[in-house]
Amino acid sequence: MPADQAEKHVAVQGELGSYSELAAREFFAAPIAIVPCPTFAELFAAVAEGRADCGMAPVENSLAGSIHPVWDLLAEGPPPIAGEITLRVDHCLIAHPGTRLEEVRRIYSHPQALAQCHEYLRTLKGVQAQEVYDTAGAVKMIKEGGRREEAAIASAQAAVDHEMAILAENIQTDQRNYTRFLVLCHRPVPAVDGPRKSTLILDLDDTARALPGILAGFTSRQVEVLKVELRKRLGVPWEYRCYLEVSGDAEASAFKAAIEEARGQAKWLRVIGSYAPGQTTTARLHTRS
């Protein structure tokens, strides 16, 4: 098998059947082996320490917004971003085979999944929603528990993997539910011709007073700003963290000049990576060998 087609070990947060796993299988054309990690911190550590070749980390949901713990880990250092993919998220209500909907009393899932299905959950009388660390992990948990009154919200893949039943499909409140994932690799993924984008993180003091000037430094050089988001740094007086994504490659001369200007205005700045803009896709079901 050619080197670029060799099986890659890809770390994801969650169990098999998680949306992160589905995104990884859509992104990589070559065979991959999934390395499940219970937390985002362990996902990053698996890549940094070489226990995985790459990682797949969710960074933003179209409805719920940025996933701040991932951005905080990106700010701490490597691995850099090597690519991205946006996955349509279709949530299913999953239970033990033969279970009727009226039997369900508790539903488990990741907090974001529960929030994304809040309208559907409101229609279920006498049902309690409980947060767990992962969508697919919730399916694994209820299967191991063996209690028919328990259900989970996760992907159809998780139901297939754990031989569970789907009681309802597409239960998200808004069908425009997409999650963007970043591919984390020390080595570049196969190059794609075409435009590039770059992701940066900045810390700004004095209530982010410098932000308009920083943005002007990019736009005046015809570097398009694709995303800008400010978040208060909790516990740090008057300091804000800025997520910034712009068009172009970090090695381009106009980009470098804008970066140097920004460094003089920001308290701290890190370029996380330059990579090809990702595609938007819908996950396919996979048969386990």
C-alpha positions in Angstrom: 0.0 0.0 0.0 1.5 3.4 -0.9 2.6 5.6 2.0 -0.2 8.1 1.5 -2.7 5.2 1.5 -1.4 3.6 4.6 -3.9 3.1 7.4 -4.0 6.2 9.7 -4.9 6.1 13.4 -7.3 9.0 14.0 -8.2 10.1 17.5 -11.7 11.3 18.2 -13.6 12.3 21.3 -16.2 9.7 22.1 -17.0 6.1 21.1 -17.3 4.4 17.8 -20.4 5.8 16.1 -19.8 9.3 17.3 -20.2 12.2 14.8 -16.4 12.8 15.1 -15.8 9.2 13.8 -18.2 9.7 11.0 -16.5 13.0 10.0 -13.1 11.2 10.0 -14.3 8.5 7.8 -15.7 11.0 5.3 -12.5 13.1 5.3 -9.9 10.4 4.8 -10.0 8.4 1.6 -7.5 5.8 2.9 -8.4 3.2 5.6 -8.4 4.6 9.1 -8.4 3.1 12.6 -10.3 5.1 15.2 -8.7 5.9 18.6 -11.6 6.7 21.0 -10.8 9.3 23.6 -13.0 10.2 26.6 -12.1 13.9 26.5 -10.9 16.6 24.1 -7.7 16.9 26.1 -6.9 13.2 25.6 -7.6 13.6 21.9 -5.0 16.3 21.6 -2.6 14.4 23.8 -3.0 11.2 21.6 -1.9 13.2 18.5 0.8 15.2 20.3 2.3 12.0 21.8 2.2 10.0 18.6 -0.5 7.5 19.7 -2.6 8.7 16.8 -1.5 10.1 13.4 -4.3 12.7 13.3 -7.2 13.9 15.4 -10.7 15.0 14.4 -12.0 17.7 16.7 -15.4 19.5 16.5 -14.9 23.2 16.6 -18.2 24.9 15.7 -21.9 24.0 15.3 -24.1 26.0 12.9 -26.7 26.4 15.6 -24.9 26.2 19.0 -21.8 28.1 18.1 -18.1 27.5 18.9 -17.0 24.7 21.0 -14.8 26.6 23.4 -12.9 23.7 25.1 -11.4 22.8 21.7 -10.4 26.4 20.9 -8.7 26.6 24.3 -6.7 23.4 23.5 -5.8 24.8 20.1 -4.4 27.9 21.8 -2.1 25.7 24.0 0.0 24.5 21.1 0.4 21.7 18.6 -0.8 19.7 16.8 -1.6 22.2 14.0 -4.7 22.2 11.8 -4.2 20.3 8.6 -7.8 20.3 7.2 -11.5 20.6 7.9 -14.8 19.1 7.1 -18.4 20.1 7.8 -20.8 17.3 8.6 -24.6 17.4 8.6 -25.9 16.2 12.0 -29.0 14.0 12.0 -30.0 13.0 15.5 -31.9 9.8 16.3 -33.7 8.6 19.4 -32.2 5.1 20.1 -33.4 2.5 22.5 -33.4 -1.3 23.1 -35.1 -3.4 20.4 -38.8 -3.8 21.0 -39.0 -0.7 23.2 -42.1 1.5 22.6 -41.7 5.3 22.8 -44.2 5.5 25.7 -41.9 3.3 27.8 -39.0 5.7 27.7 -38.4 7.7 30.9 -34.8 8.9 30.6 -32.8 10.1 27.6 -29.0 10.5 27.7 -26.8 12.4 25.3 -24.1 15.0 25.0 -25.3 18.4 26.2 -25.1 20.0 22.7 -27.2 17.1 21.3 -29.8 17.5 24.0 -29.9 21.3 23.3 -30.3 20.7 19.6 -33.3 18.4 20.1 -35.0 20.5 22.8 -38.3 20.9 20.9 -38.6 17.2 20.3 -37.8 16.5 24.0 -40.6 18.9 25.0 -43.1 16.7 23.3 -42.2 13.7 25.5 -44.2 13.9 28.7 -42.6 12.5 31.9 -39.2 12.0 30.3 -36.0 13.3 31.9 -33.0 14.3 29.8 -29.6 13.7 31.3 -26.2 14.8 30.1 -23.3 12.5 29.4 -19.8 13.0 27.7 -20.7 11.6 24.3 -23.6 10.8 22.0 -22.4 7.3 20.9 -21.2 6.7 24.5 -24.8 7.3 25.6 -25.9 4.4 23.4 -23.2 2.1 24.7 -24.2 3.0 28.3 -27.9 2.3 27.9 -27.1 -1.0 26.1 -24.9 -2.1 29.0 -27.4 -0.9 31.5 -30.1 -3.1 30.0 -33.1 -0.9 31.1 -35.8 -0.5 28.5 -36.9 2.8 30.0 -33.6 4.4 29.0 -32.9 5.8 25.5 -30.1 7.9 23.9 -29.8 10.6 21.3 -27.0 9.8 18.8 -26.3 9.0 15.2 -27.9 6.1 13.2 -24.4 4.6 13.1 -24.3 4.3 16.8 -27.6 2.3 16.7 -26.1 0.0 14.1 -22.8 -0.5 16.0 -24.6 -1.4 19.3 -27.5 -3.4 17.7 -30.1 -1.0 19.1 -33.3 0.3 17.7 -34.1 3.7 16.2 -37.4 5.0 17.6 -37.3 8.4 15.8 -35.0 10.0 13.1 -34.1 13.6 12.4 -35.3 14.9 15.7 -33.1 18.0 15.8 -35.1 21.2 16.2 -33.6 22.8 13.2 -32.6 20.8 10.1 -29.8 23.3 9.4 -27.7 21.5 11.9 -24.0 21.2 10.8 -20.8 20.7 12.8 -17.4 21.8 11.5 -14.5 19.6 12.4 -10.8 20.4 12.3 -8.2 17.8 11.3 -5.2 17.9 13.6 -2.0 16.5 12.2 1.8 17.1 12.6 2.3 15.9 9.0 0.3 17.6 6.2 -2.6 15.7 4.7 -2.6 15.2 0.9 -2.4 18.6 -0.7 -5.5 20.0 -2.5 -5.1 22.6 -5.2 -7.1 25.7 -4.8 -7.8 28.4 -2.1 -6.4 28.2 1.4 -7.6 29.6 4.7 -5.9 30.2 8.0 -6.9 30.0 11.6 -5.5 32.2 14.3 -6.1 32.8 18.0 -5.4 36.1 19.7 -5.6 37.4 23.2 -6.6 41.1 23.5 -6.5 43.2 26.6 -8.2 46.6 27.3 -11.6 45.2 26.4 -10.5 44.2 22.9 -9.9 47.8 21.9 -7.3 46.8 19.3 -9.6 44.5 17.3 -10.8 47.0 14.7 -7.2 47.9 13.9 -6.2 44.3 13.6 -9.0 43.5 11.2 -8.2 46.5 9.1 -4.6 45.3 8.8 -5.9 42.2 7.0 -8.6 43.8 4.9 -6.4 46.6 3.7 -4.1 43.9 2.2 -7.1 42.2 0.5 -7.0 39.3 3.0 -10.7 38.4 3.5 -11.8 37.9 7.1 -14.0 34.7 7.2 -14.7 34.5 10.9 -14.2 36.7 13.9 -15.5 35.9 17.4 -14.7 37.4 20.7 -15.0 35.5 24.0 -14.3 36.8 27.5 -11.4 35.2 29.2 -13.0 34.2 32.5 -11.0 35.2 35.5 -8.7 37.6 33.5 -9.7 41.2 34.0 -10.7 43.1 30.7 -9.1 40.4 28.5 -10.7 38.7 25.6 -9.8 35.8 23.3 -10.4 36.2 19.6 -11.0 33.4 17.1 -10.0 34.7 13.7 -10.1 32.9 10.4 -9.0 34.5 7.1 -8.5 33.6 3.5 -5.0 32.8 2.3 -1.9 30.9 3.4 0.2 32.0 6.3 3.3 31.9 4.1 1.9 34.5 1.7 3.6 37.9 1.9 0.4 39.9 2.5 -0.6 37.5 5.2 2.8 37.7 6.9 2.7 41.5 6.9 -0.8 41.5 8.5 0.4 39.1 11.1 3.3 41.2 12.1 1.1 44.2 12.4 -1.4 42.2 14.5 1.3 41.0 16.8 2.1 44.5 17.7 -1.5 45.2 18.8 -2.4 41.9 20.4 -1.3 40.7 23.8 -0.6 37.3 22.3 -1.2 35.6 18.9 -0.8 32.1 17.4 -1.3 30.9 13.9 -2.9 27.5 14.3 -2.7 26.4 10.7 -3.3 27.0 7.0 -5.3 24.4 5.0 -7.8 23.9 2.2 -11.4 24.9 3.0 -13.5 21.8 3.8 -16.4 20.3 2.1 -19.9 19.9 3.5 -21.2 16.3 3.6 -23.7 13.9 5.0 -22.3 10.8 6.8 -22.8 7.4 5.4 -23.5 4.2 7.4 -20.5 1.9 7.7 -20.5 -1.8 8.1 -18.0 -3.0 10.8 -15.8 -5.9 9.9 
